[in-house]
Amino acid sequence: MPDDARARQRTGTGLGLLLALVLGAVLLTALPEDDDREGACQARTVASWSPDRDLTGEFARYGDDASRADDWTGGDGTHSVRLPDGRVLWLFSDTYLGQVYRPPNPAGESYAWRDTTAPLVRNSAVVMDDGRLQRTLPAPLFADPAPGQWRWPVAARVEPRSPGSSEQVVRVVLWTRTTGTYPWIYGVPTATEVATLSLPDLRLEGIVRVLDQQRVQDPAKRVLFGTTALTDDGDWSYVFGGDDARAAAQPASKAYVARVPRGRLADPGAWRYWDGERWTIPSLMKPVLGDGGRKGVGSAFTVARDGGTYVLFTMAAGAEGLTTVTSYWACSPTGPWHGPGKGFSPPLPEQGAGVAAYNPQLHPTVSRGRLVLSYDVNWLDANGGVTAQANLSRNVSLYRPRFVTLRLGPG
């Protein structure tokens, strides 16, 4: 080939390559920096919030109803699950039963109080139908596994009795705790269990232990699963858990995640735990969020999916953790999680030292197109709970869930 022909060929090739590079740069420049297509993952945080007085008022109405002496008057650890027939099952940890009284005070006004001898059970369940709380199931719903141990219900899902089955059941994840000494005044983490309830009668069929943590010597490093659970568009349920580092005076706890095939929550052999790279056995699991300092979660937190983004809500680390809800976001349940975002402080029934908000939980069961989050309110006490008991009896609104409605926006 003549030299000038070779030169023209090289020049043509070079021009073609240059045009391709320029065109590629133009196309890349035309793409948005943040993909805003529906379903894409984007940074998310709380843009606004407002109190949900209707839901808060419904629990106050039901708790104050004195027509029965064996029903729910207050509780914490609020979780919910929608049943196939449209009812909503609300699950609670420590629960007061009995009655609420409203005698007139000397000023002629009325106030609500609970007798200090009111029965306290470790868990309960209340059935809602068409937006109205109707009845309390016989409590406790989940009996103590052994003396000095108890069960707190957390996340619940409706799933096939077995993979591919047309029959559905309710699976309730349980935390088992054991009586302990300070700083474990709320119990030493012991195990994660799963209970099966029949439908539609909600009869307890059985309980299996899916993760025993008694061999983990340091209680602060024991992980309990079920603080929140999500089912993806495929065949998996993602169950989140956390350690109790905060009970050992660390600023924040760490979050973990497990994956379970749909229909197998009650099968311990089906659970797999994230180790930073793959799903594996529990002894190899690693946290997906938490640095032991500013970043981390409270002992209970909740996760929602907004398009292609996962959003986690938890109490803030440090002193703000008694009043402030903050959030993180990620493109996958395994992270990486970004945040914390700007927090917000939901209203409390009383202001001042001792009154605290905790356990934020999302409730798609009652969302109706909104993002509804509950938080529990309690009187925290360093003296083993004696003063707290008196305050919870004096003001029944201190031990009932309260609700807010959230709107998410760009992070």
Order of alpha helices (4+ residues) and beta strands (2+ residues): alpha-beta-alpha-beta-beta-beta-beta-beta-beta-beta-beta-beta-beta-beta-beta-beta-beta-beta-beta-beta-beta-beta-beta-beta-beta-beta-alpha-beta
